[in-house]
Amino acid sequence: MLRIAVTGAAGRMGRTLIDTVKATQGVLLTAAIARPDSSLIGADIGELACVGKTGILMVSELEPVLDSFDILIDFTHPTVTLKNIEICRQAGKAMIIGTTGFTGAERKLIEEASREIPIVFAANFSVGVNLCLKLVDTAARVLGNEVDIEIVETHHRDKVDAPSGTALAMGEIIASALGRDLEKVAVYGREGQTGARPREVIGFSAVRAGDVVGDHTVIFAADGGRTEITHKASSRKTFARGAIRAAIWLQGKPAGLYGMNEVLGLD
C-alpha cells in the first residue's frame, strides 16, 4: 500500500486531496500537514474527509511524520515547497509538486533535488489539461507563423500568481515549437496605445473573479478564421486525481525530474 502525506492539508486543495486519497484504492493517507497557525492542527483528518475518525491527526511540521509516508503531495507556496524539498531530499522521500509561481532560480533548485529523489513536477495535474498541452504543441507546429497566438486564463479571486503556471507552460510549449524565446516575445496584458500587434508575440491575459477553479484557452487566430483549444476545470478533484495517479506511477521510480507527459505516456 502506497503511503501518502498531504501538506497544505487545511486549504481547499489540501482537503480535496485528502478526500480523493481516501477514495482511491491502493493508496493510504498516513499524514497531513498544515500551517502552524491553522485552527485544524490536532484535528482528525478522517473527519475532514467525512469518513469518520482515523486516529491520524493534523500536524504543523513535516519532520515528525517523515517515517509515516512514502510520497509527499505538495500544492502550497514556493517558500513552503522549497523547505519541504530539502527535508524530503535529506530523508529520501519522493514528491509530487503542484505548487506554481516559482522563479527560474527556484526551478533549478527543484532540478538539483531531483538528482537525489524522484519528483513529479507539473504546472497542472489535470489529465485533460495535459492532453490540451499536447494539442497546443501540435497546433503550434501545424499553424506555424501564420497565426496570432493569445492565451487567456481565468481563476478564482484568491489565486496569488498571474499568469497561472498552466498558462505559462502553454506559452513555453508554443515558443519552443516555433523556435521563439518566450522571455522576449511574451506580452502580459495591454493598456493604452500599444500599436499594431507583431506576429511573433505570445499574449497572456489573466482574469481573477469569483470561485472559478481554472479555465484556459489558447487562441490561434489567422486571417479568415481561428482555432481555439480550451480546458475548463469545474472541480479541484481533477487536479487531485491527476496528482494521485502521478504518485502511484512514481512509486519505485529512480531519482529524477518527471512530468505528466511521462505519467500519462504522452511522450
N, C-alpha and C positions, 0 to 999 in steps of 0.2 A: 504494500500500500504506500503510495507516494504521499509524504507528509508535507503539507504546505503551510507557510506562515504568510499572513497578510499585514502589511504596515499601512498606516493611514486608515486604519480599520474603522474609525469613528465617523469618517466622512461619507459622502454619498457613494462614491465609487468603492470605497472600502467595504461598506455594508453590502453593496451589490456583489462584490467578490465573495464575501462570506456566504451570502445566500447561495451563490452559484457553486462554490466549492462544496457546500453541504448537500447540494442536489446532484452532484456528479459522482458517478460510480468510479471506483479505482483511485480516488484521492481522499485524503483525510486532512481536515483543518485542525492543526495542532497548536497554533499560536496566533495571537492578534496583538498588534502594537498600535498605540495611538499617541497623540501628543501628551506631554506630561500634564498640561492644564485641562485635558478633556474631563468632562464630568462622568465619562463612561469607564474611567480607569477602575478596575476591580469588578466590573460587571461581567456576568457570564456571557460568553459570545454566542452560546446557543439561544439565549433569549433575544439577541439582536437578529438572529436568523429565524426567529419564530419556530424553533424546533425543540424548545424546552431546554432545561439546564444540561450542560455538558461537563461542568467542572473545570473548563478552561476559561481562565479569567483574562480580561483585557489588561495589558501591561504597558508601561510607559517607556521601556528601554528594550533594545534588541538583544544586548549581550546576555541577559539572564536566561533567555529561551533558545539560545543557539543550538543546544543539543536536542531540541524537540522537533526540528524540521529539517527537510532536505532542500527545499526551494523557497526563496522569499519572493513574493509578488509585491512590487513597489510602484504605485501610482501616486506619488506625493508631490514633492517640490525639489528642484535641483539641489538645494543645500542639504536637504534631508537625505535624498537618494545618494549623494556623493559620500556622506558619512556612512550610510548603510553599505555601500560598495566596499569601502575599506574594511569594515567589520566582517563582511562576508568573504572578502578576499583572504583575510587572515585566518578565517575559520574554515575555508574551503567549501563554502556553500554556494550553490547555483542561484541565479537571479533571473527574474522576469521584470524588465524595466519598461513601464509605460509612461513614465514622467516625461513632460515636454518642457521646452524653454531653456535647454542647455546652450551654453556658448560653445564656440568651436574648441576652445581650450578644455572645457569640461567634457566634451565628447571624446577628446583624446585621453582623458583620464579613464573613461569607460573602456576604451580600446586597450589601454595598458592593463587594466584589471582583468580583461578577458583573456589575457595570456596565461592567467593562473586559474581562473574559474570559468565555467560555462555561463554565458549570458545571452538571453534573447532580448534585444533592444529594438523597439519599433515605435514609430510616431503614432501608430494606430493599430490596435489588435483586432479590430473587426475583420472577419473573413471577407465580407462584402467590400469594405474599403480597400483591402489588399488586392482583391480582384480588380477593382477600379484603377489602382495604381498600375497594374499590368496593362490594362486597356489604355490608360493615359500614355504610357510609353509607346504602345503600338500606334496610337492615333498620331502622336507627335512625329514618329518616323514616317508614317504614310503621308500626312498632310504637309510636313516639312515647313519650309519658309514661306508658304503661300497663305498663311493664316495669321490673324492676330490672336494672342492667347491671354486669357484672363482667368484668374482663379478667385472664386467668391466663396467665403465660408461664413457660417452663422453659428454662434454658440450662446449659451446662457449668460446672463449678466455677471455671474461670479467668476468667469474664466479670466485668469490674470495675465495670460500671454497672448500676443497677437503679432502676426498671423498664427494660426494654430500650427502645431507640429505637423499635422497631416497636410495642410496647405503648403507648407514649406517643403515637405517631402515630394509632393506633386510637382512643385516648381523645380526642385533639384533633378527629378526624373526627366522632366521636359527639357531642361537645359542640357543635361547630359546627352539626351537623344539627338539634340540639334547642334551639339558642339558649342554651346554658349556657356559663359561664366555667369552663374546666377547673381553673384555679388555685383556684377557690372550692369546687368540688364533688368534686374527686379525693380519695380515701382510699387511702393506701398501706399496706396490711396492717392487721391489727386485733389487739388484745390487751386482756384484762381486760373490765370491764363497759362495753361500748360503747353500750348502749342500742339501741332499735329503729332499723332502717335507714331513713333518709329516702329517698324515691323518687328525688330528684334526684342522689343520689350516684353517681359512677362509680368503682367499686372496682378496685384493682390488687393482684395477688398475684404475687410473683416467687419462683421456685424455682431453686436452684442445686445441681446434682448431676451427678456422673459426666461423661460426654463428650457430653451432649445438644447437638446443633448448634443447635436452636431450635424450640420448639413455642409456638404462640399460639392461644388460644381466647377468643372473646368470647361471653359468655352473656347472652342476653336472656330473663329469667325473669318470666313472668306467673303469675297465679293460674290453676292448671289446666294449665300446660304451659310449655315453654321452647324457645327456638331457639338453637342454637349454631353458630358459624362458626369452623372450626378449620383451621390450616395446620401441618404438621409437616415440618421440613426434615431429611432423612436424610444430606445431604452438603453441604459448603460449595460444591460445584460449582453448586448452584442460584443462589447469590449471584454467583459468578464469571461464569456465563453471562449473567446479567442485566446485570452491570457492563460486560461486553464488548459486549453488544447496545446498551447506552446509549452507549458510546464510538463505535461505528460510526454510530449515529444522530446524535451530537453533531458529527461531522465536518463542517466547513464552516458550522456554525450561528453566528449573530452572538452577541455578548456578551449574557449573560442568565442567570437562575437557572431551571433546568428541573428537573422531577421525573419520576418513572417514569410518571405519567399521560400526559405528553406523549410520552415514548419509546414507550409501548405504545398510544397513541391512545385512551386511556380517557376523556379529557375530552369 
